[in-house]
Amino acid sequence: MVKDYTKKITHQDYRNPDKLKKYYHRVKKIIHSKPKIYKKTKYSKKDYKLIDDDFIVTRTGSMATPVTGGGVSLMFVLGLLLIPTSKPLSEAGWFIVILCSILTVFFIIYGISMPKKEHILNRRDGLITMTGFLWQPNITMDFNKAEFAYSTGGENAVGGFMLQVIRPNKWQTFDLFTVFGGDCYEDMSFIVWYMDRNRPLPPEEAFDEFRQADYERRKAAGFPKPLYRSNIATPEATKEQRAERKRIGGW
């Protein structure tokens, strides 16, 4: 039996949605281009908990922050205290030791006590679940109201153009939402295509077993018009299905 990943809505909207729509790094919810094609062999338990026509549940990698942060801080402490030198530690050296010790303790406590972190695309109900900031609980809101942006990265552009979802909390922090293998526009295209229940499922092999049932559901509803704009065609699986959609839905 497949687990139901439906979550209760926690946030209805942002504090300043109009301002966010003008945000320079915003990525609009459009199918910008054809997303990368994912083969079944590339889906692994390492990245995904579930992929079907109702939910995509991705692993957040939430333990990476406390493990990496705590590990680096601890290495600094051990390096400064245990590596023999001809001179005693200076005041600056002791300051680094104390600071890194505090950070090590912080990351250990955070890793043990942080709430469960989840990334969920709920296609069935049109919801998105993102992680909260640090100890904040997960956030669930209507996908239609969620706003996305891209990361800027460093001066060498490393870490740039990765898709982020903007949290609707007091500080409007960002949550990395990039488990789909492309840049921000490819990932956004894939997410929008998947979340638009009026379009056929994206052309990934993992969805093949659900295509017919999804097609019949949309046909029974009269093939309603797409919810989000697309710059590319999003055809049905067969010519016959495309003709039927054109005849019934007019698109």
C-alpha positions as CSV (number, residue, x, y, z in Angstrom):
1,M,0.0,0.0,0.0
2,V,1.4,3.4,-1.0
3,K,1.7,5.9,1.8
4,D,-0.5,9.0,1.5
5,Y,1.8,12.1,1.6
6,T,-1.1,14.6,1.9
7,K,-0.1,17.3,4.4
8,K,-2.2,20.0,6.0
9,I,-1.8,23.5,4.6
10,T,0.3,25.6,7.0
11,H,0.5,28.9,5.0
12,Q,-2.1,30.5,2.8
13,D,0.2,33.1,1.1
14,Y,3.2,35.4,1.5
15,R,3.3,38.6,3.5
16,N,4.1,40.6,0.4
17,P,3.2,38.5,-2.7
18,D,3.2,41.5,-5.0
19,K,6.7,42.5,-4.1
20,L,7.9,38.9,-4.6
21,K,6.5,38.8,-8.1
22,K,9.0,41.6,-8.9
23,Y,11.9,39.8,-7.3
24,Y,14.9,39.9,-9.7
25,H,15.9,36.3,-9.2
26,R,12.3,34.9,-9.5
27,V,11.7,31.9,-11.7
28,K,8.1,32.0,-13.1
29,K,6.0,28.9,-13.0
30,I,6.2,28.2,-16.8
31,I,7.3,25.2,-18.8
32,H,10.2,27.1,-20.1
33,S,11.8,24.2,-22.1
34,K,11.8,20.5,-22.4
35,P,13.1,19.1,-19.1
36,K,15.8,16.4,-19.1
37,I,14.5,12.9,-19.7
38,Y,15.0,10.7,-16.7
39,K,15.4,6.9,-17.1
40,K,14.0,4.5,-14.6
41,T,17.6,3.4,-13.8
42,K,18.4,6.9,-12.5
43,Y,15.6,6.9,-10.0
44,S,17.1,5.6,-6.8
45,K,16.2,5.4,-3.1
46,K,19.1,7.8,-2.6
47,D,17.2,10.7,-4.0
48,Y,13.5,9.7,-4.1
49,K,11.0,8.1,-1.7
50,L,8.1,8.0,-4.1
51,I,7.3,8.9,-7.7
52,D,3.8,8.4,-9.2
53,D,1.0,10.3,-10.7
54,D,-0.1,11.8,-7.3
55,F,3.2,12.5,-5.4
56,I,6.9,13.1,-5.9
57,V,8.6,12.8,-2.6
58,T,12.3,13.6,-2.7
59,R,15.0,13.2,-0.1
60,T,16.1,16.6,1.3
61,G,19.6,15.8,2.3
62,S,18.8,17.5,5.6
63,M,21.6,15.7,7.5
64,A,24.2,17.2,5.2
65,T,24.2,20.6,7.1
66,P,24.8,19.3,10.6
67,V,27.2,16.6,9.4
68,T,29.3,18.9,7.2
69,G,29.1,21.9,9.5
70,G,29.9,19.9,12.6
71,G,32.6,17.9,10.9
72,V,34.4,21.0,9.6
73,S,34.2,22.8,13.0
74,L,35.5,19.8,14.8
75,M,38.4,19.4,12.4
76,F,39.4,23.0,13.1
77,V,39.3,22.4,16.8
78,L,41.3,19.2,16.7
79,G,43.7,20.7,14.2
80,L,44.5,23.7,16.4
81,L,44.7,21.8,19.6
82,L,46.4,18.5,18.6
83,I,48.8,19.4,15.9
84,P,52.1,20.2,17.6
85,T,53.6,23.7,16.9
86,S,56.6,25.6,18.2
87,K,54.5,28.4,19.4
88,P,51.5,28.5,21.8
89,L,48.1,29.5,20.4
90,S,47.6,33.2,20.1
91,E,44.4,35.0,21.3
92,A,43.1,34.7,17.7
93,G,43.8,31.0,17.7
94,W,41.9,30.5,21.0
95,F,39.0,32.6,19.7
96,I,38.8,30.2,16.7
97,V,38.9,27.2,18.9
98,I,36.1,28.5,21.2
99,L,34.0,29.6,18.2
100,C,34.4,26.2,16.4
101,S,33.7,24.3,19.6
102,I,30.4,26.2,20.0
103,L,29.6,25.5,16.3
104,T,30.4,21.8,16.8
105,V,28.0,21.6,19.8
106,F,25.4,23.6,17.9
107,F,25.5,21.3,14.8
108,I,25.4,18.2,17.0
109,I,22.3,19.4,18.9
110,Y,20.7,20.5,15.6
111,G,21.3,17.2,14.0
112,I,19.8,15.3,16.9
113,S,16.8,17.6,17.5
114,M,15.8,19.0,14.1
115,P,12.3,18.1,12.9
116,K,11.7,15.8,10.0
117,K,12.4,17.6,6.7
118,E,10.3,16.9,3.6
119,H,10.1,17.9,0.0
120,I,6.7,16.8,-1.5
121,L,5.0,17.7,-4.8
122,N,1.4,16.8,-4.3
123,R,0.0,16.8,-7.8
124,R,-3.4,15.3,-6.8
125,D,-4.2,18.3,-4.5
126,G,-2.0,21.0,-6.0
127,L,0.2,21.4,-2.9
128,I,3.9,21.8,-2.3
129,T,5.7,20.9,1.0
130,M,9.1,22.4,1.7
131,T,11.4,22.3,4.7
132,G,11.2,24.9,7.4
133,F,14.3,27.0,8.4
134,L,16.4,25.2,11.0
135,W,13.9,24.0,13.7
136,Q,10.8,25.4,12.0
137,P,8.4,22.7,10.9
138,N,7.7,21.9,7.3
139,I,5.7,24.4,5.2
140,T,2.8,23.3,3.0
141,M,0.9,25.7,0.7
142,D,-0.9,25.8,-2.6
143,F,1.6,25.3,-5.4
144,N,-0.2,28.0,-7.4
145,K,0.8,30.5,-4.7
146,A,4.4,29.3,-4.1
147,E,7.2,31.5,-5.5
148,F,10.5,30.2,-6.9
149,A,13.9,31.8,-7.4
150,Y,17.4,30.8,-8.5
151,S,20.5,30.9,-6.5
152,T,23.3,33.3,-7.5
153,G,26.3,31.2,-6.4
154,G,29.8,32.6,-5.9
155,E,31.9,34.8,-8.1
156,N,32.9,31.7,-10.2
157,A,29.1,30.9,-10.6
158,V,29.5,27.6,-8.7
159,G,26.2,26.9,-7.0
160,G,24.4,29.4,-9.3
161,F,21.1,28.9,-11.2
162,M,19.8,26.3,-8.8
163,L,16.1,26.2,-8.2
164,Q,14.9,27.5,-4.9
165,V,11.4,27.8,-3.4
166,I,10.9,30.9,-1.3
167,R,9.6,30.1,2.2
168,P,6.5,32.1,3.3
169,N,8.0,32.8,6.7
170,K,8.8,36.0,8.4
171,W,12.2,36.4,6.8
172,Q,11.3,34.7,3.5
173,T,14.2,32.4,3.5
174,F,15.0,30.0,0.6
175,D,14.8,26.2,0.4
176,L,16.9,24.4,-2.3
177,F,14.5,22.4,-4.5
178,T,16.8,20.9,-7.1
179,V,16.6,17.2,-7.2
180,F,15.6,16.9,-10.8
181,G,19.0,17.1,-12.6
182,G,18.8,20.4,-14.5
183,D,19.3,24.1,-14.0
184,C,16.6,26.3,-12.5
185,Y,14.6,26.6,-15.7
186,E,14.7,22.9,-16.6
187,D,13.8,21.9,-13.0
188,M,11.0,24.5,-13.0
189,S,9.7,23.1,-16.3
190,F,9.6,19.6,-15.0
191,I,7.8,20.6,-11.8
192,V,5.2,22.8,-13.5
193,W,4.6,20.1,-16.2
194,Y,4.1,17.5,-13.4
195,M,1.9,19.8,-11.2
196,D,-0.4,20.8,-14.0
197,R,-3.0,18.1,-13.7
198,N,-4.7,19.2,-16.9
199,R,-1.6,18.3,-18.9
200,P,-0.3,14.7,-19.5
201,L,2.4,13.5,-17.2
202,P,6.0,14.5,-18.2
203,P,7.7,12.1,-20.7
204,E,9.7,10.2,-18.1
205,E,9.7,6.4,-18.0
206,A,8.8,6.4,-14.3
207,F,5.3,7.7,-15.2
208,D,4.6,5.3,-18.0
209,E,2.5,2.9,-15.9
210,F,0.2,5.8,-14.8
211,R,-0.3,7.5,-18.2
212,Q,-3.4,5.6,-19.3
213,A,-5.3,6.2,-16.0
214,D,-4.2,9.8,-16.0
215,Y,-5.5,10.2,-19.6
216,E,-8.8,8.7,-18.8
217,R,-9.2,11.0,-15.7
218,R,-8.6,14.1,-17.9
219,K,-10.9,12.8,-20.6
220,A,-13.7,12.2,-18.2
221,A,-13.3,15.8,-17.1
222,G,-13.5,17.0,-20.7
223,F,-9.8,17.8,-21.0
224,P,-9.8,21.1,-19.2
225,K,-7.3,23.8,-20.4
226,P,-3.8,23.8,-18.8
227,L,-3.3,25.6,-15.6
228,Y,0.1,27.0,-16.5
229,R,1.7,28.4,-19.6
230,S,4.1,26.4,-21.7
231,N,6.7,27.4,-24.3
232,I,6.7,23.9,-25.8
233,A,4.2,21.3,-26.8
234,T,3.1,18.8,-24.1
235,P,1.5,16.1,-26.3
236,E,-0.4,13.0,-25.3
237,A,1.3,9.6,-25.5
238,T,-0.3,8.6,-28.8
239,K,-1.6,10.3,-32.0
240,E,-5.1,9.0,-31.2
241,Q,-5.0,10.5,-27.7
242,R,-3.9,13.8,-29.1
243,A,-6.7,13.8,-31.6
244,E,-9.2,13.0,-28.9
245,R,-8.0,15.8,-26.7
246,K,-8.2,18.2,-29.6
247,R,-11.8,17.1,-30.4
248,I,-13.1,17.2,-26.8
249,G,-10.9,19.8,-25.1
250,G,-10.1,22.0,-28.1
251,W,-6.4,22.3,-27.4
